Amino acid sequence: MGDSDLHTQHLPAYSPPEYQLILEIYVSSLERSIPFYQSLGFDLDWHVPNIFAQVSWDRSILFLKVKDASATVSAASPANGSHGAGNVRIMVPDVEMKYKECKKLGCTV
């Protein structure tokens, strides 16, 4: 079996699709980040104050983790102060309305 066969082979699900890929974002403050993501339409599922939060959009999950300067992380990690770039896509029925909401929040879109 070649590598390309692995992409077309249908294997039994080992977990629901919404749990197979979860993005974790480093934040400086959950007290600011949670309301920000809630204003975008995310639901707060649970959190540990000043450490970690899980928010969700429909069945998709996003982790928010407070940066810890004392933790050992890779040199390219946002927790080390590097300014990385990313692409997070959220499918919505009314993109113009969501665009306006994001601009009101001061997001760069």
C-alpha positions as CSV (number, residue, x, y, z in Angstrom):
1,M,0.0,0.0,0.0
2,G,1.5,3.4,-1.0
3,D,1.2,6.6,0.9
4,S,-1.5,7.9,-1.4
5,D,-3.6,4.9,-0.5
6,L,-3.8,6.0,3.1
7,H,-5.6,9.2,2.1
8,T,-8.3,7.4,0.2
9,Q,-8.7,4.5,2.6
10,H,-11.7,4.7,4.9
11,L,-10.7,3.7,8.4
12,P,-13.1,3.4,11.3
13,A,-13.5,6.6,13.2
14,Y,-11.4,6.7,16.3
15,S,-13.1,9.8,17.6
16,P,-15.9,12.1,16.3
17,P,-14.6,14.4,13.5
18,E,-15.0,17.5,15.6
19,Y,-12.5,16.1,18.1
20,Q,-9.9,15.0,15.5
21,L,-8.3,18.4,15.0
22,I,-8.4,21.1,17.8
23,L,-6.6,24.4,17.6
24,E,-5.0,25.8,20.8
25,I,-4.3,29.5,20.9
26,Y,-2.0,31.1,23.5
27,V,-3.6,34.2,25.1
28,S,-2.4,36.7,27.6
29,S,-5.7,36.9,29.5
30,L,-8.7,34.6,29.7
31,E,-10.6,37.5,31.3
32,R,-10.3,39.4,28.0
33,S,-10.2,36.5,25.6
34,I,-13.4,34.6,26.7
35,P,-15.7,37.6,26.3
36,F,-14.0,38.4,22.9
37,Y,-14.7,34.9,21.5
38,Q,-18.2,34.9,23.0
39,S,-18.9,38.2,21.2
40,L,-17.9,36.5,18.0
41,G,-20.5,33.7,18.6
42,F,-18.5,31.1,20.5
43,D,-19.9,29.3,23.5
44,L,-17.8,28.9,26.7
45,D,-17.8,25.2,27.4
46,W,-15.6,25.3,30.5
47,H,-12.6,26.9,31.9
48,V,-10.0,26.9,34.7
49,P,-9.5,30.5,35.7
50,N,-6.2,32.1,34.6
51,I,-5.0,28.9,32.9
52,F,-7.2,27.4,30.2
53,A,-10.6,27.6,28.5
54,Q,-12.5,25.6,25.9
55,V,-14.9,27.5,23.6
56,S,-16.9,26.0,20.8
57,W,-18.6,27.0,17.6
58,D,-21.3,24.5,16.7
59,R,-19.4,21.2,17.2
60,S,-15.9,22.6,16.6
61,I,-13.7,23.3,19.6
62,L,-11.1,25.9,20.3
63,F,-8.7,25.8,23.2
64,L,-7.4,29.1,24.8
65,K,-4.3,28.7,27.0
66,V,-2.7,31.5,29.0
67,K,0.9,32.1,28.1
68,D,3.3,30.9,30.8
69,A,6.6,32.7,30.6
70,S,8.2,30.1,32.9
71,A,7.2,27.1,30.7
72,T,9.6,25.5,28.3
73,V,8.2,25.8,24.8
74,S,9.7,25.7,21.3
75,A,11.4,28.9,20.0
76,A,8.7,29.4,17.4
77,S,5.8,29.2,19.9
78,P,3.6,32.2,20.5
79,A,4.2,31.6,24.3
80,N,7.9,32.6,23.7
81,G,6.8,36.0,22.4
82,S,7.2,35.3,18.6
83,H,4.6,36.8,16.4
84,G,3.3,33.9,14.4
85,A,0.5,34.0,11.8
86,G,-2.4,31.7,11.4
87,N,-5.6,31.0,9.5
88,V,-8.8,30.1,11.4
89,R,-11.8,29.6,9.2
90,I,-15.4,29.6,10.6
91,M,-18.2,29.0,8.1
92,V,-21.2,31.3,8.7
93,P,-24.5,31.8,6.9
94,D,-24.1,35.6,6.8
95,V,-20.5,36.6,6.2
96,E,-21.2,40.3,5.8
97,M,-22.9,40.5,9.2
98,K,-20.0,38.6,10.8
99,Y,-17.5,40.8,9.0
100,K,-19.2,44.0,10.4
101,E,-19.2,42.4,13.9
102,C,-15.5,41.7,13.7
103,K,-14.7,45.2,12.5
104,K,-16.7,46.7,15.4
105,L,-14.5,44.6,17.8
106,G,-11.3,46.0,16.2
107,C,-10.3,42.7,14.5
108,T,-8.0,42.8,11.5
109,V,-9.9,41.0,8.7
